[in-house]
């Protein structure tokens, strides 16, 4: 697999030519949440609605668990994943906090951002991290 410059940035899961096929069906599901009738059917039976899409069991579980970072790792487009947090009527900070490692609550994430965001040290290159 071809490496890209951004492969070295910790926590970066870019939807690119290497990953878009993996997440195609997951993204098609997420896009259905644009339609109120689809949101209603999904809300009534999430697992049943998901069974109508050719998504993997891991993708299905990530949706059911609202594991947004897991969805990105499995090929979801971040903008499409936001449709799920919107469906749940949560502000974006909920999704962003859940994507943080360690996971942060809404208030913890907002506080971190008000204080200037994540520290740059350890977040520029995987070579800087202990498991890099």
C-alpha positions in Angstrom: 0.0 0.0 0.0 1.3 3.4 -0.9 2.1 5.7 2.0 1.2 9.3 2.2 2.7 12.2 4.2 -0.4 12.3 6.4 0.0 8.6 7.4 2.5 9.8 9.9 0.1 12.1 11.7 -1.4 10.5 14.8 -5.2 10.1 14.8 -5.5 10.9 11.1 -8.0 8.8 9.2 -8.3 10.4 5.7 -10.9 9.2 3.3 -8.8 8.8 0.3 -8.4 6.4 -2.7 -7.1 3.7 -0.4 -10.1 3.8 2.0 -13.2 5.1 0.1 -14.2 1.7 -1.2 -14.0 0.1 2.2 -16.6 2.7 3.5 -18.8 3.1 0.4 -21.8 1.3 1.8 -21.4 2.8 5.3 -21.3 6.2 3.7 -24.4 5.4 1.6 -26.3 4.5 4.8 -25.1 7.7 6.5 -26.3 9.8 3.6 -29.8 8.4 3.9 -30.1 10.3 7.2 -30.6 13.4 5.1 -34.2 12.3 4.6 -36.7 12.5 7.4 -38.5 9.3 6.4 -35.2 7.4 6.6 -34.4 8.9 9.9 -37.8 7.8 11.2 -37.3 4.2 10.0 -33.8 4.2 11.5 -35.0 5.5 14.8 -37.7 2.9 15.0 -35.3 -0.1 14.4 -31.6 0.8 14.0 -30.3 -2.7 13.6 -33.1 -3.6 11.2 -32.5 -0.5 9.1 -28.8 -1.2 8.9 -29.4 -4.8 7.7 -30.7 -3.3 4.5 -27.1 -2.1 3.6 -24.1 -4.0 2.6 -22.0 -2.9 5.6 -19.7 -5.1 7.6 -20.6 -6.3 11.1 -17.8 -4.0 12.4 -19.3 -1.0 10.6 -22.8 -1.9 11.9 -21.5 -2.2 15.4 -19.7 1.1 15.2 -22.9 2.8 14.1 -24.9 1.2 16.9 -22.3 2.1 19.4 -21.9 5.6 18.0 -18.2 4.8 17.7 -17.4 7.7 15.4 -13.6 7.2 15.4 -14.3 3.5 14.6 -16.5 4.6 11.7 -13.7 6.7 10.3 -11.2 3.9 10.6 -13.7 1.7 8.7 -14.0 4.1 5.8 -16.7 6.6 6.9 -16.5 10.2 5.6 -16.3 12.5 8.7 -19.0 14.8 7.2 -21.3 11.9 6.6 -20.7 10.6 10.1 -21.8 14.0 11.4 -25.3 13.1 10.0 -25.6 10.5 12.7 -24.7 12.8 15.6 -27.2 15.3 14.1 -29.8 12.5 13.9 -29.2 12.0 17.7 -29.7 15.7 18.2 -26.3 16.2 19.7 -23.9 19.1 19.1 -20.8 18.3 17.1 -18.6 18.5 20.3 -20.2 15.2 21.4 -18.8 13.4 18.2 -15.5 15.2 18.5 -15.1 14.3 22.2 -15.9 10.6 21.4 -13.3 10.7 18.7 -10.6 11.8 21.1 -8.4 9.3 22.8 -9.0 9.2 25.7 -12.6 9.9 25.1 -13.8 13.2 26.4 -17.3 14.4 27.5 -18.9 17.4 25.8 -17.7 19.6 28.6 -14.2 18.2 28.7 -13.8 18.6 24.9 -15.2 22.1 25.0 -12.8 23.0 27.9 -9.8 21.6 26.0 -10.7 23.6 22.9 -11.2 26.8 24.9 -7.8 26.3 26.4 -6.2 26.2 22.9 -6.8 22.6 21.8 -4.6 19.6 21.9 -0.9 20.1 22.7 1.3 20.0 19.6 3.8 17.7 21.3 3.1 14.1 20.4 0.5 15.1 17.8 2.7 16.0 14.8 4.2 12.6 14.0 3.8 9.0 15.1 7.5 8.9 15.6 7.0 11.2 18.6 4.6 8.9 20.4 5.7 6.0 22.6 4.1 3.4 20.3 5.0 5.3 17.1 
